[in-house]
Amino acid sequence: KAGVTQTPRYLIKTRGQQVTLSCSPISGHRSVSWYQQTPGQGLQFLFEYFSETQRNKGNFPGRFSGRQFSNSRSEMNVSTLELGDSALYLCASSFGSGTYNEQFFGPGTRLTVL
Amino acid sequence: GQQVMQIPQYQHVQEGEDFTTYCNSSTTLSNIQWYKQRPGGHPVFLIQLVKSGEVKKQKRLTFQFGEAKKNSSLHITATQTTDVGTYFCAGPNNNDMRFGAGTRLTVKP
C-alpha cells in the first residue's frame, strides 16, 4: 500500500496570505488527523476528520480549518497567515476513529511565513 | 484537556549505553502509544499499551505501562546510532491522541 502523501512538501508565504495543504491517506483509511509541529511546542493536535465530519478539534484559532472529501482525502486551510504559523504540518491517517488506532504519518508540509 | 508529560527533554548517550524516557499523566489512561521520529522524518508508530502493568519488548526496546495506568516508559538497551531520533508518547484526550513533548536522543559513536 502507498503511504500517506502530503502536498506540497514545502511552501513559502507572506503574512496575511492564506494557504491550503492537502493530505491523501492510506487507501481504506477513513480518519485523517492534522498536527502542527514546531521546535518549541512539539506536536500539537489541530483536528480530526472521519467520514467527512470533523470529530475533534484542538486549541487553535478559527483561522485554521479543514475538510475531508468522500474519498477520505483531506485539506487544511490557514487564513491570514502569521509569522508564528511557520511550522511542519503533519497529517496522519488511521483505519478508524478513536484513540486505539495506530496513526500513519505523512512526510509533512514545511510552511514558512515571511 | 488531558496532557502527558514526558521527561527528559534531551538525552545524549555513548553508543552501548542504555536509555530511558518516561511519560506521566495526572489521569488514568485507557491506552498509550509510542512513536519515533528520526531527524528530518515523520513520526512512526512503535507500539500501543493497553493493560495495567503491561510490558512489551521489541528487540532492544522495552515498553512498560504502569499499574495505575498513569505512566509509561520506553527503555532501550545498548543504544546504537540507528536509535537516534525523538521518541514521543501519546495518550488519549477525549477521542483524540495528544502527544508528549518528546525525548530527543542523540548517540555518540
Interface residues (C-beta under 8 A of the other chain):
Chain A: S33 Y35 G42 L43 F45 E48 R55 N56 G58 N59 L90 A92 S97 G98 T99 Y100 E102 Q103 F104 F105 G106 P107 G108
Chain B: G1 S30 N31 Q33 Y35 G41 H42 P43 V44 F45 Q48 V50 F88 P92 N93 N94 N95 D96 M97 R98 F99 G100 A101 G102
